Amino acid sequence: MILGFVPVIIFVLLATFSLDLALWAALAAAFVLTIRDFARAQVLRLLDAGSTILFGLVAIYAGFIQPGLSMEMTRLMVDLGFFMLALASILLRNPITLQYAREQAPRELWQSRRFLLTNYGLTAFWMLAFAMMSAADALADIQKDLPLSFDAAISLVIVVLAVGLTARFPFHLRGRAPRTVEIAAVPISAPDSYGPLRR
């Protein structure tokens, strides 16, 4: 499931060094994920498609329409965009983590209440993470005297926490998977009612 958030991770890690590189690298990663899964299984995940569109729009806007856009405003556009994507997926009853989670869970869990609520909770956690990063971006843009490392550090810490929680999701699913108990068939011979009694 972390694979779906790789473009976000790339953007957060590279934005401090080069904003243009971070945007285009994140766009390339999102595009590769979208095309790979669509070509392999004709699956278009909401998270992959949303990442491709979002990073594409921001990269074009920051690179060609308004090249002088500040780093804080660029980060704000990306983080706010992912916040809206996560919120929209919850309102549409299709959390952005759900399609990835179904690849890691047995089919019999897909419609279970616990499985669905866990995905709603995980998506809500990412939505909260993006909201916090957006708030840090807005504060850094307003308070120009703050160091550039402030916004980057906040985003990095939040993404690390979110990735750590997401990484535990497959283990959570394995622990909740129904267990089948196999009973070995032991041949039982019927008593010989007509034979002599054996001592």
Summary of the structure (lengths in Angstrom):
residues: 199
radius of gyration: 24.7
end to end distance: 65.0
largest distance: 102.5
contacts: 559
relative contact order: 0.12
helix: 73%
strand: 0%
